[in-house]
Amino acid sequence: MISAKLIARYFEINHRVLHMQIEGLSHEDSLLQPPFRANNLNWVLGHIIASRSRALALLGAEPVWSKEESAAYARESEPITAEEAYPLDKLMADLDTAQERLMAALAQTTPEDLGPKDLGEQEEDQERSLGERLSFTYWHEAYHTGQTELLRQLAGVDDKII
C-alpha cells in the first residue's frame, strides 16, 4: 500500500532535481524552444506547478495557481510564448511554495485518506483512489522532471547534473 510519507519522499526528490536542473539558467534560457515538437523548460516547469496545484486541491490544501493561472501550461496547450510565460524566478518561487504546501498536506494525510472515496461529481475518474491519483501525479511529474535535463542543455551549458 502506498503511503503519504513515500509519496512525499518522491516529490522531494523531484523538487531537488528540478532545482539542480534550473541552477544557473536565465529566464531567456527557459524559453528556448527545442528544434523538434516539444515544450520549452518554462512550459515544463509551469506544467508541473499546475499539476501540483491540482494535487493540492485533491488534498484539500490551497493550490498555488488557479485554473486560469494554469491555462497557458495546460496539457496540449500551444507552445508558450515570451509574452505569456511567467518569469523563471516566479516559477521557481511558486514551485517552492507548492512543495511546502504539498509536504504539509501529505504530513496530515492518513492511510484511510489515500483509500477509495467519492471525490465529487466534477472529477473525471471516480474509480481511482486519492492514493492512485497522487501516485499518478508523481509519475507524471517525474516524466517531465526527466525532460528538464535535455532542456537545460539547450542553453549550451553542456554539463552533467544527474
N, C-alpha and C positions, 0 to 999 in steps of 0.2 A: 504494500500500500504506500502510495506517495504521501509524504509529509510536508507540511508548510515549511519546516526547517530545511528540508532538502531543496524545495523549490527556491527558497530564499538564497541558499548557497549557490545555486546555479545562476540566479540573477546577479549575484555579487561577482561571479566570475566574468560574466558578460560586461558588467559595468567597468570592471578593472581593465579588460581587454579594450573596450571602446576608448577609454582614456589613453591607453598606450598608443592606439592607432591614430588618435587625433593630435597627440602631442607634437608641437612644432608646426602644425599646419595653420594656414590662414583661412579666412572666410573665402577668399578667392579660390584657394586650393579646393575647398569643399564644393565649389560649383563646377569644377572641371568635369565635363561630360565625356564618358568613355566613347571610343570610336565605333562602338557596336551598340546594339539595343540593350541598354541597362540604365539604371538611375545613378545619379551622382551621389557623392558622400553626404551632401547636405540633405538630400531626399531620404537616404537610408537612415540617417540619424533622426530626422523628423518622423519618419515612419515608425521607428522604434518607440519614440516618445508617445506618438498617437496610440500605438498598441498597448503601451504601459498604462496610458490613461484609461483605456477600456478595461484593462485588468484591475485597475484601482476601483473603477465603478463597480465591477463584479464583486469586489471585496467590501464594498460599502464605504470606501475611502474617497477622498476628494481627488478627482482627476486633475492632472496638470493642465491639460488642454481640453477645451470644449470640442464638440463635433465640428463647429465652424473653424476653429483654430487648426484643427487636424486636416481639413479638407484638401489642401494642396499636397499633403503627404499620404493621402489615402491610396489603398490598393488600386492599381490600374489607372491612377491619375497620370496626366501628361507629365513629361519631364519638367521639373521645377525650373523656373527662370530666376535670374538675379533679382528681378523686381518683386517677386512673390516669396522668395526664400527668406527664412528667418536667419539673422546673423549667426555665425558659428558659435560665438560666445553665449548667445541666448540659448541655442540648442544644448550646449554643454551644461549650462546652469539649470535648464529645465530637465535634462537627463538626471542631474544630481538630485533635484527636487523629487522627481519620480522615484528615484532609488530610495531616498529617505522615506517617502510615503509608503512605498511598496514593502520595505523592510518592517516598518511599524505595523502595517496592516497584516502582513504574514505572521508577525510575532503574536498577534491576537487571534489568529485563525486556529481553530481546533480540528482534530481529525474528523469530527462529525460535520463540520462546515464543508469539508472537502468532498464529502459523500454526495450522493444524488439528492436533489431537491428541486422544487419549482423555482426557476429564476425569473419568472414573469413572462407575459404574453409577447413582449417586444423582442424576446430572444428568439433567434432562428432555430436553435438546436436544443430542444428541451431534454433530449436523452442524455446529453453529456453532463457529468457532474462538474462542480466547481474545480475539483482537483484535475479533472481531464482538461478543462478549459485553460487553467493556469499552466498545465504541463505543455499544452499546445502553444500557448503564448511564449513560453520559454523556448521551445523548439524553433518557432518562427523567428524569434529574436536572435537565437544562436546562428541561424541561417544567414540573417542579414549582418550579424557581427562578423562572420567569416568574410563577407564581401568587403568589409572595410579594409582588409589587408591589401587587396588589389587596388581599391580606390585610393588608398594612401599613396601607392606607387605612381599614380597618375601625376602627382605633384613633383615627381622626379627625385624623391628622397633616396630611392634605391637602397633601402635598408631592410633589416630583418627584425621584426618586433616579436613575433611568437613562432 
